[in-house]
Amino acid sequence: MSSPPPQLAIHGGSPAIPVGPPAWPLADDRVRAALQRAYADGSWGRYHGPNCERLAGALSEMHGGLQATLCSSGTVAVELALRGLGVVARDEVILAGYDFPGNFRAIEAIGAKPVLVDIDPRNWCLDPAALEQALARETRAIIVSHLHGGIAPMRQVMELAAAHGVGVVEDACQSPGATVDGRIAGTWGDVSVLSFGGSKLLTAGRGGAILTPRDDVHQRVKIANDRGNSAFPLSELQAAVLCPQLDSLGDRNLRRRENVARLTEKLALLDALQQLTNHVPGEPCYFKVAWRYLADGNDQNGREAFVAAVEAEGVALGTGFRGFTRRSERRCRQAGTLQHSARAADETVILHHPVLLESTAVID
């Protein structure tokens, strides 16, 4: 006679992972050594020192020689990138109806108007097929994000944007070190952005970077950032801890991809979760791993109850972005139905990345 299945932790059973989700950032001897060097040489308290210069140089080299500007956050990086493209009040900027909320607000901060297009239902990224109907005389830029392990089709976006004289901001905040159609993420856009927020794959608590191959964009970013000094700085101490993390990024991204592949195999027969699939060639990064939670007719509780049950087992699962499909016409213009963006907002569940560096036993 078979034994009954174990009781869920949310119902009083023992959690699958009693210690809970792993901490982030990781304990790292190289980061500690960088902190100690910054203290010893006094650079931790300076306006200008070797660490920011070293980090900007490393990011430039990593991204094929692009010009790099450091700043205080990924959200500020998006705003500065838009200003670098010459976006001003009353211009229009296209972005996906499902995206990070800071991107919408960065457009509004300039006085420009967001224009929403739908996502590709396969990978949660902006659908280039939706761009044509969104373009207008006022369109100045497009923001394209690589989200939740999805790879945006940058070649198609760039070709269409170039044909219409529109600039592209490539948001690689969730995907440092990913590759897209043979090139590293962040090297496709007219200007690209990275984030070093406290939960990101490269973390300094806060921070960001702007990357561009264009001299005119780089110069406008510098002007927008200059208020007698850098108005949105990354500190020398933050830069110091990011440099050694760059050295570990490739190995950690490989480990994450291996564990996502293992998860995908283990969950293949679970009908309630439908994982994102990339149709664009490349190697994704996993700041978050995304699935759609597909409730059946017998599910009386829904996505939030499912997430709560998994969290009780000691796993850092959450819901995705709320998206912008309910934003008023006063704040934005919608191009098309945005049906896939609405579904993503209602159905997405995301697994936070630190567990992807754990052992196969933990993954299982």
N, C-alpha and C positions, 0 to 999 in steps of 0.2 A: 504494500500500500504506500503510495507516494506521500511525502510530507507536504503540509500546506505551504504556500509561498510565504516568505518573511513579511512581517507587518511593516508598512511604510513608517518612516520616522515621524511624519506629520501626524500619524495616528498613534504614536507612542512606541514604535519600534526603534531599533538601534540604527543610527545613521550609517550609510554605506561608507562614508569617509568621516570618521568621528572628529578628526583634527580640523575639519573644515577646509575651505579653499586656501591654497598656498598664498603667502604674502607677496606683495609686489611694492617696490622693487626688490630684487634678490639681494641677499648679502653677497658682496663682490669685493674681493681683496684689491682688485685693480682700481675700483672706485675709491676705496678707502685710501689707497696710496695717492691717488690724484688729489683727494681732499687734504691730505697731509702736506703734499707739495705746495698746494695753493696757500696753505697756512704758513709754511716755512718761508716762501718767497714773498709773502705779503700781497700776492695778486688777488686774493679773495676780496680785498676791500678797495680795489682800484677801479676808476672809471675805465681805463684802458690797460690791458696787459696781454700776456702771451696766449691765454687760454681761448679767448674769443677768436683771435687770429688763427690759432691752430685748428679750432673747430670749423671755422668758415673755409679754411683751406682743405680740410679733410672732406667736407661735404661737397665742395667744388670738384675735387678729384673723383669722389664716388659717383658724381653725376656728370662725368665727361667734360669737366672744365667749365661748367656753368658758373655765372657770377652769383655769389651767395651773400645774402644779407640776413643777419640774425635779428630776432625780435622777441617780444615778451610772451607771445602765445600764438597758437595756430589760427585763432580767430582774427587777431590783429594782422597776421600774415595774409589772410584772405583779403582783408580791407586794403592793405598796402599793395597787394598784387593787383587789385581792381584799379586803384589809383594809378599804379604803374602803367596800366593799359589805357589810361586816359578817361576812365569812367567818371562822369560828373552827374550832378543832380538832373533828374528827368530822363536820363538814359535808361535803357532796359538791359537787364542781365538774366540770361536763361539759366535755370538749374533744375534738377530733378524734383519731382513732387515728394519724393522720399529722400531725405538727406539730413545731415547734421544741422540743427537749428541755427548755429552760429553763422552758417553761410548765408542764410536768409537775412539775418540781422546785419551782417557786414554790408550787404547790398543797400539795406535801408539806411545804414549809418552814413553813407555817401549822399543819400537823397535820391538814389536810383530806384527803379521799380523791378522787383523780381517777376520773372515770367516762368511758369511751371510747365514742365513737360513730363511725360510718363517714363517709367523705368522699364527695362527689359525684365520680364517675369522670371527669366532663367537665372539672373545673377544680381538683381537689385541695383544695377547701375543705369545711368541715363541711357535711354534708347535713341541712337542717332537717327532712326527712322522718324522720330517725333519732332526733330529739329526744324525741318523745312516749314511746317505750318506755324511754328513759333516765331520765326524770324520776321522782323519788321524794320522799318526805316530807323527806329530808335534803338535797335539792338546794337550794343557795343561789345558785349562779352558773353561767354558761356563758362559756367563752373561745372567741372566734371570730377566726380569723386569716385575713388576706388573704395568700396565699402564692404565690411563684413567678410573679407576674403574674396570679394568679387573683383574682377578685372574689367575696367571700362574699355570700350573699343576705341582707343585713342586715334588710331590711324584714320578711321572713318570720320570721327569728329573733327580732326584737324583738317582733313581734305575739304569737308563741307564748310568749315569756318573760313578757311583761306579763300574759297570760292566766293564768299560773301563779305570778305573784309572784316571779319569779326575776330576778336582776340579770345584766347582760351586760357583759363586758369585750371591747371591740373591739381586737384586736391589729393595728395599722397600722404595725408596725415595718419591714416590707418595702415599705410602700406610701405614703410621705408624698407628698401631692399628688394621689393617685388620686381618682377620683370613683366613687361607688356609687349607682346609681339616682337621679341628680340632686343628690347631696350629697357633700361631700368626705369621704373615708375618715377615720375618727376622730371623726366627729360623730354617729354612729348609736348607739353604745353608751351605757349608763348611765355608763360610764367607759371611756376609751380610752388606749392607750399608744403611744409612739414610741420608737425607738432611734437613738442617735447613735454606734454602734460603729464600729470602724475600717474595716469593709468596707461600711458602709451608704451610702445615697444622700446623706444628711446625716451628716457624720462629724466627730467630735471625738476620735477614738481610743476613747473610752468615753462613756457618758452616755445619758440617757433623759428622758422626760417623761410626765406623767399629765394627761389632759384630762377634764373632767367638767362637765355642766350642772347637777349637783345639789350644793346647799350642804352637805347631810349627808355626802355622799361626800367632798367636798373637805375638810371639817373632820376626818373620820376619817383621811384620808391625812396631814394635817398632824400630827395627834396621833401616828400611827404613826411618822412621820419625825422626831419631835422627841425627842432624847436630851440636852436642855440646849442643843443646837444641832442643825443639820441633820445627821442621822446618815448620810445617803446623798447627799452634795452633788454638784452639777455645779459645776466651778470657774469663776471669772470668765474665765480664759483660754480654757477650752472654749467658753463662751458667746460670747466675742468672735469665734471663728472660725466659729461656726455662723450668726451673723446674716447675713453676706454670702452664704453658701450658700443661705439661704432665698430670696434675691433671684434666684438663678440656677435654682432648682428647676424652675419651670414650663417654661422653655426647654429644659432638659436632659431633662426627662421627655418633652417632645414629640419631641425628637431620638431618644430611645430607642424610643418607640413607632413612629416612622417606620422605624427600622432593624430592629425586630422584624417589621414588616410585610414588609420586603424579604427578611429571612431566611425568613419563612413562605412567601413566594412561591417562593423559590429551592429550598426543601426539599420542596415540595408532592409531588413524585413519588418521594420517598425513603421506601419502605415501612417501613424499620426504625425511623423516628422518628415518633411520634404526638404532636402538640403539644396542649397544654392549650387548651380553647376555653371562652370565657366566655359563659354564657347570661344573666347578670345585666347589664342595661344600665349603661354607665359607661365610664370611661377608666382602664385599669390603669396601674400603675407596674411597672417591671422592675428590681428588685434582682437577681433571677435570672430567666432564661427557662427554662422546663421542657418536657421531652419525656419520653414513655415510650420506652425502648429495647426494641423488640419483636424478640427473637431468633427466627430461623426454624430449621427442622430442620437446616440445614447449618452453623449457627453453633456451633462447638465451643469458643469462647473466652468469650463472654458480655459483659455490660455493662462489667466492669472492664477487659477488654482493649480494648474500643472506646474507653473514656475515655482509657486510656493512649496509644492511637494518636493520638487527637485532640490531647491535651496535647503530644505530641511534635511536632505541627505548629505549636506556638506559640499554642494557643488554651486559655483558662482554662475548661475543662469539668470538671465533677465529678459525683459522685453526690449524691442527695438525702438527706433525713433517714432514720435507721433506723426511726423510728416507734416505737409503743408496743405493737404487737400481741403481742409476746413477753414483755411485763411480767407478773409473777406476780399471781395473784389476791390475794395478801397486800398488794400495793401499789396495786391498782386494781380497778375493776369494769368489765366489758365489757358493753355493750348491743348485741346483734346479732353478726353474724359478722365484721365488719371486713374483709371480703374486698378491698374497694377500697383500704383503707389498707395492707393487706399488699402488694398489687400495687405501690402507689406506692413503698413502701420498697424493693422488689426491683428496680423497673424505671426509676425516675426518673433522668434526667441533667439537669444544670443548667449553664447558661452564665452566668458572672459578668458583671455589668453594664458595667464600664469600656469594653469593646470596642464597646458600643452607642453611644458618643459618637464613634466613629471615622468615617472617610470611607466612602462607598459602595464604593470600591475594596477596602477592607479587609473590609467585610461580604461582598462577592462572593467 
